[in-house]
Amino acid sequence: MTQYLLSVWHSPSNPIPDDPAVMQKAFEQVDAFNAELQASGMWVFGGGLQPPESATVVRSSERDPIMTDGPFAETKEQLGGFWIITAPDLDVALEWAAKGSAACMGPVEVRPFQDEPEA
């Protein structure tokens, strides 16, 4: 089975809702989605992220690491949360992403992990 990253993106065209009732609905829907995904046996890990402003960027240097306030990318789109799942193929991962997108009311990108070399 392949592992997939299902990532939730926020952007100006899909902002985080200001309405507490809408946010509560999204939280409840995501909780139900998480429970369904866990029951399927495909759940590996998942979680929501704090806003990009809370990030710290660490860069390697010849001396001490350099740490700056984030976010790293100067972009309108930002990662808001993610799930890592195992699925038999991309089609199954896409089906789960569609359910996750409906639950969180936003776009979900699906990317397979690189294959690990066999030991």
PyMOL CGO cylinders between C-alpha atoms (Angstrom):
from pymol import cmd
from pymol.cgo import CYLINDER

trace = [
    CYLINDER, 0.00, 0.00, 0.00, 1.15, 3.51, -0.76, 0.3, 1, 1, 1, 1, 1, 1,
    CYLINDER, 1.15, 3.51, -0.76, 1.04, 6.39, 1.67, 0.3, 1, 1, 1, 1, 1, 1,
    CYLINDER, 1.04, 6.39, 1.67, -0.59, 9.62, 0.49, 0.3, 1, 1, 1, 1, 1, 1,
    CYLINDER, -0.59, 9.62, 0.49, -0.59, 13.14, 1.85, 0.3, 1, 1, 1, 1, 1, 1,
    CYLINDER, -0.59, 13.14, 1.85, -4.03, 14.77, 1.67, 0.3, 1, 1, 1, 1, 1, 1,
    CYLINDER, -4.03, 14.77, 1.67, -3.34, 18.44, 2.33, 0.3, 1, 1, 1, 1, 1, 1,
    CYLINDER, -3.34, 18.44, 2.33, -5.91, 21.16, 3.02, 0.3, 1, 1, 1, 1, 1, 1,
    CYLINDER, -5.91, 21.16, 3.02, -5.20, 24.56, 1.49, 0.3, 1, 1, 1, 1, 1, 1,
    CYLINDER, -5.20, 24.56, 1.49, -6.46, 28.01, 2.42, 0.3, 1, 1, 1, 1, 1, 1,
    CYLINDER, -6.46, 28.01, 2.42, -6.30, 30.89, -0.04, 0.3, 1, 1, 1, 1, 1, 1,
    CYLINDER, -6.30, 30.89, -0.04, -8.07, 34.18, -0.74, 0.3, 1, 1, 1, 1, 1, 1,
    CYLINDER, -8.07, 34.18, -0.74, -10.52, 32.22, -2.92, 0.3, 1, 1, 1, 1, 1, 1,
    CYLINDER, -10.52, 32.22, -2.92, -11.09, 29.76, -0.03, 0.3, 1, 1, 1, 1, 1, 1,
    CYLINDER, -11.09, 29.76, -0.03, -10.52, 31.75, 3.18, 0.3, 1, 1, 1, 1, 1, 1,
    CYLINDER, -10.52, 31.75, 3.18, -10.96, 30.42, 6.69, 0.3, 1, 1, 1, 1, 1, 1,
    CYLINDER, -10.96, 30.42, 6.69, -14.57, 31.26, 7.59, 0.3, 1, 1, 1, 1, 1, 1,
    CYLINDER, -14.57, 31.26, 7.59, -15.10, 34.15, 10.00, 0.3, 1, 1, 1, 1, 1, 1,
    CYLINDER, -15.10, 34.15, 10.00, -18.52, 32.86, 11.08, 0.3, 1, 1, 1, 1, 1, 1,
    CYLINDER, -18.52, 32.86, 11.08, -18.17, 30.72, 14.26, 0.3, 1, 1, 1, 1, 1, 1,
    CYLINDER, -18.17, 30.72, 14.26, -21.18, 28.62, 13.25, 0.3, 1, 1, 1, 1, 1, 1,
    CYLINDER, -21.18, 28.62, 13.25, -19.56, 27.74, 9.92, 0.3, 1, 1, 1, 1, 1, 1,
    CYLINDER, -19.56, 27.74, 9.92, -16.28, 26.89, 11.67, 0.3, 1, 1, 1, 1, 1, 1,
    CYLINDER, -16.28, 26.89, 11.67, -18.13, 24.69, 14.18, 0.3, 1, 1, 1, 1, 1, 1,
    CYLINDER, -18.13, 24.69, 14.18, -19.86, 22.87, 11.30, 0.3, 1, 1, 1, 1, 1, 1,
    CYLINDER, -19.86, 22.87, 11.30, -16.47, 22.26, 9.63, 0.3, 1, 1, 1, 1, 1, 1,
    CYLINDER, -16.47, 22.26, 9.63, -14.98, 20.95, 12.91, 0.3, 1, 1, 1, 1, 1, 1,
    CYLINDER, -14.98, 20.95, 12.91, -17.89, 18.53, 13.37, 0.3, 1, 1, 1, 1, 1, 1,
    CYLINDER, -17.89, 18.53, 13.37, -17.70, 17.35, 9.76, 0.3, 1, 1, 1, 1, 1, 1,
    CYLINDER, -17.70, 17.35, 9.76, -13.94, 16.82, 9.99, 0.3, 1, 1, 1, 1, 1, 1,
    CYLINDER, -13.94, 16.82, 9.99, -14.33, 14.91, 13.27, 0.3, 1, 1, 1, 1, 1, 1,
    CYLINDER, -14.33, 14.91, 13.27, -16.85, 12.59, 11.57, 0.3, 1, 1, 1, 1, 1, 1,
    CYLINDER, -16.85, 12.59, 11.57, -14.54, 12.21, 8.53, 0.3, 1, 1, 1, 1, 1, 1,
    CYLINDER, -14.54, 12.21, 8.53, -11.59, 11.41, 10.82, 0.3, 1, 1, 1, 1, 1, 1,
    CYLINDER, -11.59, 11.41, 10.82, -13.62, 8.73, 12.62, 0.3, 1, 1, 1, 1, 1, 1,
    CYLINDER, -13.62, 8.73, 12.62, -14.66, 7.17, 9.29, 0.3, 1, 1, 1, 1, 1, 1,
    CYLINDER, -14.66, 7.17, 9.29, -11.08, 7.24, 8.00, 0.3, 1, 1, 1, 1, 1, 1,
    CYLINDER, -11.08, 7.24, 8.00, -9.76, 5.69, 11.21, 0.3, 1, 1, 1, 1, 1, 1,
    CYLINDER, -9.76, 5.69, 11.21, -12.43, 2.95, 11.08, 0.3, 1, 1, 1, 1, 1, 1,
    CYLINDER, -12.43, 2.95, 11.08, -11.36, 2.15, 7.50, 0.3, 1, 1, 1, 1, 1, 1,
    CYLINDER, -11.36, 2.15, 7.50, -7.85, 1.25, 8.67, 0.3, 1, 1, 1, 1, 1, 1,
    CYLINDER, -7.85, 1.25, 8.67, -6.26, 3.68, 6.20, 0.3, 1, 1, 1, 1, 1, 1,
    CYLINDER, -6.26, 3.68, 6.20, -5.59, 6.47, 8.74, 0.3, 1, 1, 1, 1, 1, 1,
    CYLINDER, -5.59, 6.47, 8.74, -1.92, 7.03, 9.57, 0.3, 1, 1, 1, 1, 1, 1,
    CYLINDER, -1.92, 7.03, 9.57, -1.94, 10.55, 11.00, 0.3, 1, 1, 1, 1, 1, 1,
    CYLINDER, -1.94, 10.55, 11.00, -3.67, 13.87, 10.56, 0.3, 1, 1, 1, 1, 1, 1,
    CYLINDER, -3.67, 13.87, 10.56, -4.01, 17.29, 12.07, 0.3, 1, 1, 1, 1, 1, 1,
    CYLINDER, -4.01, 17.29, 12.07, -4.80, 20.94, 11.62, 0.3, 1, 1, 1, 1, 1, 1,
    CYLINDER, -4.80, 20.94, 11.62, -2.10, 23.58, 11.72, 0.3, 1, 1, 1, 1, 1, 1,
    CYLINDER, -2.10, 23.58, 11.72, -1.85, 26.92, 13.46, 0.3, 1, 1, 1, 1, 1, 1,
    CYLINDER, -1.85, 26.92, 13.46, -1.83, 29.97, 11.13, 0.3, 1, 1, 1, 1, 1, 1,
    CYLINDER, -1.83, 29.97, 11.13, 1.30, 30.54, 9.00, 0.3, 1, 1, 1, 1, 1, 1,
    CYLINDER, 1.30, 30.54, 9.00, 2.25, 33.53, 11.16, 0.3, 1, 1, 1, 1, 1, 1,
    CYLINDER, 2.25, 33.53, 11.16, 3.04, 31.08, 14.00, 0.3, 1, 1, 1, 1, 1, 1,
    CYLINDER, 3.04, 31.08, 14.00, 5.76, 29.34, 11.94, 0.3, 1, 1, 1, 1, 1, 1,
    CYLINDER, 5.76, 29.34, 11.94, 9.49, 29.50, 12.52, 0.3, 1, 1, 1, 1, 1, 1,
    CYLINDER, 9.49, 29.50, 12.52, 11.82, 28.84, 9.59, 0.3, 1, 1, 1, 1, 1, 1,
    CYLINDER, 11.82, 28.84, 9.59, 15.14, 27.11, 10.35, 0.3, 1, 1, 1, 1, 1, 1,
    CYLINDER, 15.14, 27.11, 10.35, 17.94, 27.34, 7.78, 0.3, 1, 1, 1, 1, 1, 1,
    CYLINDER, 17.94, 27.34, 7.78, 21.19, 25.45, 7.95, 0.3, 1, 1, 1, 1, 1, 1,
    CYLINDER, 21.19, 25.45, 7.95, 24.37, 27.50, 7.72, 0.3, 1, 1, 1, 1, 1, 1,
    CYLINDER, 24.37, 27.50, 7.72, 28.08, 26.86, 8.09, 0.3, 1, 1, 1, 1, 1, 1,
    CYLINDER, 28.08, 26.86, 8.09, 27.85, 28.04, 11.67, 0.3, 1, 1, 1, 1, 1, 1,
    CYLINDER, 27.85, 28.04, 11.67, 24.71, 28.08, 13.78, 0.3, 1, 1, 1, 1, 1, 1,
    CYLINDER, 24.71, 28.08, 13.78, 21.28, 27.51, 12.27, 0.3, 1, 1, 1, 1, 1, 1,
    CYLINDER, 21.28, 27.51, 12.27, 19.46, 30.70, 11.28, 0.3, 1, 1, 1, 1, 1, 1,
    CYLINDER, 19.46, 30.70, 11.28, 15.93, 31.01, 12.65, 0.3, 1, 1, 1, 1, 1, 1,
    CYLINDER, 15.93, 31.01, 12.65, 13.40, 33.54, 11.40, 0.3, 1, 1, 1, 1, 1, 1,
    CYLINDER, 13.40, 33.54, 11.40, 9.72, 34.10, 11.93, 0.3, 1, 1, 1, 1, 1, 1,
    CYLINDER, 9.72, 34.10, 11.93, 7.64, 32.38, 9.26, 0.3, 1, 1, 1, 1, 1, 1,
    CYLINDER, 7.64, 32.38, 9.26, 6.03, 31.64, 7.05, 0.3, 1, 1, 1, 1, 1, 1,
    CYLINDER, 6.03, 31.64, 7.05, 8.71, 30.42, 4.67, 0.3, 1, 1, 1, 1, 1, 1,
    CYLINDER, 8.71, 30.42, 4.67, 6.82, 31.07, 1.44, 0.3, 1, 1, 1, 1, 1, 1,
    CYLINDER, 6.82, 31.07, 1.44, 5.54, 34.46, 0.34, 0.3, 1, 1, 1, 1, 1, 1,
    CYLINDER, 5.54, 34.46, 0.34, 2.35, 33.09, -1.14, 0.3, 1, 1, 1, 1, 1, 1,
    CYLINDER, 2.35, 33.09, -1.14, -1.40, 33.53, -0.94, 0.3, 1, 1, 1, 1, 1, 1,
    CYLINDER, -1.40, 33.53, -0.94, -2.06, 29.81, -0.51, 0.3, 1, 1, 1, 1, 1, 1,
    CYLINDER, -2.06, 29.81, -0.51, -1.10, 28.24, 2.81, 0.3, 1, 1, 1, 1, 1, 1,
    CYLINDER, -1.10, 28.24, 2.81, -1.24, 24.72, 4.19, 0.3, 1, 1, 1, 1, 1, 1,
    CYLINDER, -1.24, 24.72, 4.19, -3.99, 24.53, 6.81, 0.3, 1, 1, 1, 1, 1, 1,
    CYLINDER, -3.99, 24.53, 6.81, -3.96, 20.86, 7.77, 0.3, 1, 1, 1, 1, 1, 1,
    CYLINDER, -3.96, 20.86, 7.77, -3.40, 17.37, 6.43, 0.3, 1, 1, 1, 1, 1, 1,
    CYLINDER, -3.40, 17.37, 6.43, -4.06, 13.68, 6.62, 0.3, 1, 1, 1, 1, 1, 1,
    CYLINDER, -4.06, 13.68, 6.62, -1.60, 10.89, 5.90, 0.3, 1, 1, 1, 1, 1, 1,
    CYLINDER, -1.60, 10.89, 5.90, -3.31, 7.73, 4.72, 0.3, 1, 1, 1, 1, 1, 1,
    CYLINDER, -3.31, 7.73, 4.72, -2.41, 4.37, 3.28, 0.3, 1, 1, 1, 1, 1, 1,
    CYLINDER, -2.41, 4.37, 3.28, -4.42, 3.35, 0.24, 0.3, 1, 1, 1, 1, 1, 1,
    CYLINDER, -4.42, 3.35, 0.24, -4.15, 0.57, -2.33, 0.3, 1, 1, 1, 1, 1, 1,
    CYLINDER, -4.15, 0.57, -2.33, -4.07, 3.07, -5.21, 0.3, 1, 1, 1, 1, 1, 1,
    CYLINDER, -4.07, 3.07, -5.21, -4.51, 6.69, -6.24, 0.3, 1, 1, 1, 1, 1, 1,
    CYLINDER, -4.51, 6.69, -6.24, -8.20, 6.25, -7.05, 0.3, 1, 1, 1, 1, 1, 1,
    CYLINDER, -8.20, 6.25, -7.05, -8.98, 5.23, -3.46, 0.3, 1, 1, 1, 1, 1, 1,
    CYLINDER, -8.98, 5.23, -3.46, -6.87, 8.12, -2.12, 0.3, 1, 1, 1, 1, 1, 1,
    CYLINDER, -6.87, 8.12, -2.12, -8.82, 10.51, -4.37, 0.3, 1, 1, 1, 1, 1, 1,
    CYLINDER, -8.82, 10.51, -4.37, -12.13, 9.15, -3.04, 0.3, 1, 1, 1, 1, 1, 1,
    CYLINDER, -12.13, 9.15, -3.04, -10.97, 9.88, 0.51, 0.3, 1, 1, 1, 1, 1, 1,
    CYLINDER, -10.97, 9.88, 0.51, -9.75, 13.33, -0.54, 0.3, 1, 1, 1, 1, 1, 1,
    CYLINDER, -9.75, 13.33, -0.54, -13.20, 14.11, -1.96, 0.3, 1, 1, 1, 1, 1, 1,
    CYLINDER, -13.20, 14.11, -1.96, -14.77, 13.18, 1.39, 0.3, 1, 1, 1, 1, 1, 1,
    CYLINDER, -14.77, 13.18, 1.39, -12.15, 15.24, 3.25, 0.3, 1, 1, 1, 1, 1, 1,
    CYLINDER, -12.15, 15.24, 3.25, -12.74, 18.23, 0.97, 0.3, 1, 1, 1, 1, 1, 1,
    CYLINDER, -12.74, 18.23, 0.97, -16.48, 18.08, 1.65, 0.3, 1, 1, 1, 1, 1, 1,
    CYLINDER, -16.48, 18.08, 1.65, -15.84, 17.79, 5.40, 0.3, 1, 1, 1, 1, 1, 1,
    CYLINDER, -15.84, 17.79, 5.40, -13.44, 20.74, 5.67, 0.3, 1, 1, 1, 1, 1, 1,
    CYLINDER, -13.44, 20.74, 5.67, -15.22, 22.74, 2.96, 0.3, 1, 1, 1, 1, 1, 1,
    CYLINDER, -15.22, 22.74, 2.96, -12.02, 23.46, 1.07, 0.3, 1, 1, 1, 1, 1, 1,
    CYLINDER, -12.02, 23.46, 1.07, -9.63, 22.07, -1.52, 0.3, 1, 1, 1, 1, 1, 1,
    CYLINDER, -9.63, 22.07, -1.52, -7.54, 19.00, -0.73, 0.3, 1, 1, 1, 1, 1, 1,
    CYLINDER, -7.54, 19.00, -0.73, -4.38, 18.16, -2.68, 0.3, 1, 1, 1, 1, 1, 1,
    CYLINDER, -4.38, 18.16, -2.68, -3.36, 14.49, -2.96, 0.3, 1, 1, 1, 1, 1, 1,
    CYLINDER, -3.36, 14.49, -2.96, 0.31, 13.53, -3.27, 0.3, 1, 1, 1, 1, 1, 1,
    CYLINDER, 0.31, 13.53, -3.27, 1.89, 10.10, -2.95, 0.3, 1, 1, 1, 1, 1, 1,
    CYLINDER, 1.89, 10.10, -2.95, 4.96, 9.67, -0.78, 0.3, 1, 1, 1, 1, 1, 1,
    CYLINDER, 4.96, 9.67, -0.78, 8.17, 8.62, -2.48, 0.3, 1, 1, 1, 1, 1, 1,
    CYLINDER, 8.17, 8.62, -2.48, 8.79, 4.88, -2.38, 0.3, 1, 1, 1, 1, 1, 1,
    CYLINDER, 8.79, 4.88, -2.38, 11.29, 3.86, 0.25, 0.3, 1, 1, 1, 1, 1, 1,
    CYLINDER, 11.29, 3.86, 0.25, 14.21, 1.74, -0.95, 0.3, 1, 1, 1, 1, 1, 1,
    CYLINDER, 14.21, 1.74, -0.95, 13.97, -1.82, 0.27, 0.3, 1, 1, 1, 1, 1, 1,
    CYLINDER, 13.97, -1.82, 0.27, 16.50, -2.69, 2.95, 0.3, 1, 1, 1, 1, 1, 1,
]
cmd.load_cgo(trace, "trace")
